[in-house]
């Protein structure tokens, strides 16, 4: 059984175009999520090592808003992970909201992994 997790990260002083590029392009994703990322049509290929390669198809993409991906090897056809950016007009800051569906016994581990990855994203964005 999959469990939905939703994580929100405040990204103070990150510009919208920089954040959108970091979460929606192969070059941007390669900087923080995987060692190598390619895009062929609507399928991203994520490579962490020669032995660990996964493919994710784009389910939804709305420029400067969000990108929703489905791992092609996920047995749950409704499972996805989403990277959504939200702008707070009051503070002028962006937040990154990550939604992921994970096995119940892996929720804490996946939360820790996303925390680690977002720290790499912050470094990539100069924070």
MOPE-V729943 format. One line per field, one symbol per residue. phi: phi as a letter, one per 20 degrees, with the letter a starting at -180 (. if undefined). psi: psi as a letter, one per 30 degrees, with the letter a starting at -180 (. if undefined). burial: # if it has 24 or more other C-alpha atoms within 12 Angstrom, else .. A space follows every 10 residues. Layout:
phi: ???
psi: ???
burial: ???
This chain:
phi: .ededcccce dgmefgffff ffdcdgffff fbdbfbcccc mdceddcdaf edccdcefeb bcgmcbcdcc ffeffefefb ccdcdcddff emddcddddb dcfgfdgfff ffffgfffff ffffend
psi: kkkkkkkkkk ikgkleeeee efffleeeef ffflekklkj cgkkkkkflf fjklkkkkek kjkgdlkklk kfgkfjffkl kkjkkkkjee fgllkkkkkl klkefgeeee eeeeeeeeee eeeegg.
burial: ....###.## #..###.### ########## ####.###.. ..#####... ...#####.. ...####### ##......## #######... ...####### ##.......# #..##.##.. ##.##..
